[in-house]
Amino acid sequence: MVKDITIYTTNTCAYCVMVKKWLGTKGHTYKEVNLDDHPERQKEAFEASGQLAVPVTIVTKKDDSKEVIVGYNLAKLAPAVA
């Protein structure tokens, strides 16, 4: 079971829009951290993913385990939120 979903995005990222839209169609709510609006939080996204790319989606489960998905990767995202 999913406890929380956080997505790190930027204003110009088409894949960010796609991830948010996909989650919305599946009925999932999420917290968005726009790195253009909050550049001080870029370090969080990098430390979680090890990459500078967005979107970075962090799915926190009820047991507080976390799964980090970089990009628009439904093969990883779908089972993470199931």
N, C-alpha and C positions, 0 to 999 in steps of 0.2 A: 504494500500500500504506500502511496505517495503522501508524504507529509508537507513538502514544500518544493516549489520549482522556482529557480532564479535564472534569468537570462541576461547575460551581458551583451549589449548591442551598441551599434553606432547609427547615426542618422542616414548614412549612405549605404547600408548593408542590405542588399536584397534578400540574402539568405536569412537574415534576422526576421524580416517581415514574414518569410515563408514558415519559419519555426513558430512564430507567434500565431499565425493563422492556423497552422496545423493543430497546435495545442488547443486553440479556441474551438475548432470544429470537433475535437474530442472531448470538450467540456472541462478542460483543465484550466485552472487559474494559475497565475504566475506573477512573480515580482520582476520588474524590468529595471536594470541598471544601465542607463544610457551613458556610455563612456565619453561621448562628446559633451554631455551636460555635467558629468562627474569624472573628469580626467584623473582625479586623485585616487579613484578606485580601479584604475588600470592594473595596478600591481596585484589586486585580488584575483582578477581574471587570469592573469599570467601565472600566478602561483597555483591556481586551481588546475589550469590546463597545460602549462608548460609551453604555450604558444601565444603568439600575438594576434591570431586570427579571431574573428567573431563570426557568428554568435558562439558564446560559451554558455551552455545550458547545464546547470547543476541541479540534479534531481536528488532530493533528500528523502529517504525512506522513513517509515515510522520508527525503525530501529536506529535511526540517525546515521546509517551508512549513506554514502554519497556516490553518485555516478556522474561523471563529467563527460559531456558530449560536445565536441567541437564541430561547428558547421551544421549544415542541413543534412543530417545523417539519420534517416528514418529507420535504418536497420538497427541502430543502437538506441535511438530515441523511443521508438514504439515499445520495446520490451522494458525499457527503464521506467516508463510511466504506467505500465500495465498493472 
